[in-house]
Amino acid sequence: MSYLEEEIGQEDKLIKGSENGDFGLKLLFLGLAQTGKSSIIQVIFENRSPETTKEIQATLGVRRKLLEFSNLSLNVYDVGGQITYLEEAFIDLRESIFSHIKILFFVIDASKYHDFNLAKSYFDRAIKNLSEYSPDASLVILSHKSDLIPKEERAKAVEVISDLFEIEIYPNVEIFETSIFEQSLSDAIKETIK
């Protein structure tokens, strides 16, 4: 048993031990390394200034936080985007990570076109796991770090991701262009968490 399995197992016991065994509103943030998942969580849910997120260390393994947002109790999972941690989440921790999800936020660095195909392979695996463990979950793609792209090219990045990921075939998938430095991120999160 890996340390992640032990850690997730303990966290799930805590969640299951909460009121009436309810898992609450479970959000999962998934994507390749350095896409901004932890920064999103800290800026939106912990009211941290976007400028301070440069100090954030890479997420190792899986982090879980119980947070409040718009009068909702959230159970937020942040999976490290390094391949080792992604593989562990998709194989060894699959049931624990993908069960009881309300919304999966799949984060893509929109400025790194060369990573889109690898991200697509994990997106496909996430869809498969959601269909098995959380079939009613919503899936939100964040075409993130849009501030790194000239404004006239942002819509093109969203279009490329939408086409590559074939989001039109999934009825419960939405895509948003976002940046922690712009209102777009807050708007996208508020629109999806209701």
TIPA-843251 format. One record per atom (N, C-alpha, C): x, y, z; residue in one letter. Coordinates in steps of 0.05 Angstrom, whole numbers, plus 5000, padded with zeros to 4 digits. Each point is the difference from the previous one (the first is absolute). Layout:
<sites>
XYZa...
</sites>
This chain:
<sites>
501749765000m498350245000m501850255000m499550184982s501650254998s499150195022s501750205004y499350205020y497550154991y499650034974l497650144990l497549845006l500149744997e497749835007e499350035029e502150005017e499550035029e498750285006e501250214987e499050275005e497250034990e499449914976i497350034989i498149835017i500849765007g498349835016g499250135026g501950135014q499450145025q498150234995q500550154978e498350234994e497249914994e499749794985d497349904993d498649915026d501449895019k498749925025k499050255014k501550224999l499150255013l497550104986l500049994973i497750104985i497649825006i500449744999k497749825005k499050035028k501750095018g499250035028g498550265005g499850174979s498650255003s497049955000s498550225003e497149985003e498849794981e498749815012n498549794985n501649864979n502650005002g501749874980g500050144973g499050254999d499950154975d502850094993d500749974974f502650094990f500050304995f497850135000g499950294994g500550054971g500850234994l500550094972l503049954994l500649784987k502749924994k500850124973k502250155000l501150124976l502849874995l500549934976l502649884993l501450184979l502450095006f501650154982f502249824989f500049974973l501749814987l501250144975l502549924993g501350114977g503049955002g501450064979l502949965000l501350195020l502649955005a501550175018a500250294990a500050185018q500450294995q497750124983q497649905002t497850124986t498550205017t500650015026g498850205017g497849915018g499849745004k497849885017k500150115029k502349985012s500250095028s499650305002s501050154981s499550295000s497150074998s498549864983i497150044998i498749965027i500749785012i498749935026i500650225021i502550095001q500850205020q498850274994q499850084975v498950264993v497050015004v498649804990i497150005000i498949925027i501049785012f498849895024f501350105026f502550094999e501450095024e500650305000e499050144980n500350294998n502950105000n501749854988r502850074998r500450194976r501850185002s500650184978s501449854977s499250054975p501249854978p503150044999p500950245008e502950055000e501649815019e498749915021t501449835019t500249714992t498649934978t500049714993t502649914987t501750194993k502749934990k501649845020k499350035025e501449875022e499149715005e497849924987i498949745005i501849784989i500549805017q501549774992q498349814984q501249844984a498549804984a498649815019a497649924992t498549815016t501249724997t500649885022l501149735000l497849825009l499249814983g497949825007g497350134997g498449975021v497250105000v499750175025v498950244997r499450165023r496950035002r499049985024r497250045004r499650215021r498150184994k499450225018k497050025003k499150055024l497250065005l499750305002l498450114982l499950294997l497150104998l499650255005e497350124998e500150194976e497850004984f499850174977f497150064994f499250255000s497250074995s498049845017s500649995025n498349855019n499849704995n502049894986l500149724995l502549885013l499749765010s502449865010s501149834977s502550044995l501349874978l502249815010l500349794986n502049805004n501750004975n502250155000v501650054976v502549834998v500149844979y502349834995y501850134978y502550015005d502050114981d502049784994d500049894976v501849784993v502550124987v502349935010g502550104988g500249914971g500950184983g500049954971g502449854989g501949945017q502349854990q498949724993q501249884980i499049744989i499849795022i501949995017t500049805022t497550025017t499250245007y497750055017y497449964984y500050084975l497649964984l499549704996l502149854995e499749714996e499049875026e501150085022e499049885025e497150075005e499250244993a497250085004a498249844981a500949954976f498449864980f500049705003f502049895014i500249715003i499549925029i501850065017d499949905028d497750135016d499550264995l498150155017l497450064985l499649874978r497850064981r497350025014r499249805015e497450015013e499850235020e502050035016s500050215021s500050284987s501550044980i500250264987i497550074985i498949814985f497950064981f497249945010f499749915025s497449955011s498850255012s497450034997h498450215014h500750284990h501050034976i500750264989i497550154991i499950255007k497950184990k501050134974k502550125001i501150134977i503049934998i500849924976l502849974995l500950234983l502050155010f501250224985f502649904987f500049974974f502349914985f501450254990f502450055010v501550254995v502249964979v499950174980i502049994978i501450274998i502650004998d501450254995d499750074971d498350194994a499350074972a502450104984a502150085014s502450104985s501949784992s499549765008k501849774994k498649804981k499850094974y498849834980y501349724998y502649995005h501549754998h499149795021h498650095021d499049815021d497149914995d498750114980f497149944997f499449704995f501749874984n499549714995n500349835025n502050065016l500349855025l497750065019l499350255001a497750075017a497449864991a499749974974k497749864989k499949715008k502349875002s500049725009s499049975029s500850195017y499049995028y497150095002y499250184983f497150084998f498349754993f500849854980d498549764992d499949805023d502149975015r500049825023r498250105022r500050275004a498350125020a497049954993a499350034975i497349954991i499249725006i501849814994k499449725005k499649955030k501750115017n499749965029n497650135011n499350244990l497650135009l497549834993l500049894975s497749844992s499649765018s502249905011e499949765018e499350085029e501350215010y499850065029y498250245007y499750184981s498350245005s498550084974s498249834992p498750054973p498450264999p499250115022d498550255000d501750255003d502649965001a501850235003a500150184976a500550255005s500450194978s503050014995s500850064976l502850034993l500450284988l501950155011v500550274991v502950014991v500550084975i502750044990i500750305003i502250055014l501050285002l502350034981l499650164979s502250084982s501450225015s501949925017h501050185021h502650144991h500750205015k502450174995k499650164974k497650074994s499450154975s501450274999s500850105024d501550255000d502749984986d501049764996l502549954987l499850004969l497550024991i499549994971i498950284991i500950094977p498850254991p497049984998p498650215007k497049995000k498849904975k501150074977e498949924974e500449704995e501649865016e500549714996e498649835020e498750125020r498849845022r497749834990r498350114984a497749854990a501049764983a502250044986k501149784984k500949775017k501350065023a500949805019a497649845010a497950135007v497649875010v498849824978v500050104975e499049854978e501749744995e502650035001v501849774996v499549795021v499850095025i499549815022i497349874997i498050164993s497249894996s500049794979s501350054977d500149814978d501649755007d502450045011l501749775007l498749825021l498750125020f498849855021f497149914994f499150084976e497449914990e497750055021e500050245011i498150055022i497150004991i499650034975e497250004990e498649735004e501549795003i498849735003i499349945030i500850185018y499449965028y498050215009y497749915009p497950205007p500650155026p501749895017n500550135026n502850145002n501150074977v502750135000v499750294990v501250185015e500250284992e502950094999e500650204984i502750114999i499950305004i502050095016f500250295006f502950094996f500350244990e502750134998e500450145027e502249955014t500450115026t502850105006t500250175020s502650095010s499650085029s501949955017i499750095028i500250305003i501050134979f500350295000f497650154988f497949854992e497750124988e497549895012e497850154997q497449925011q498949744988q501249924977s499049774985s500049745018s502049975017l500249765016l497750005021l499750225014s497950025020s497249954988s499650124976d497549964986d499549714993d502049874990a499849724992a499349825024a501450045022i499649845024i497250055011i499250255002k497350065010k497849894983k500550004973e497949894982e499749705003e502249865006t499949715002t499349895027t500650155021i499449915028i497450145008i497949864999k497450125007k498749845022k
</sites>
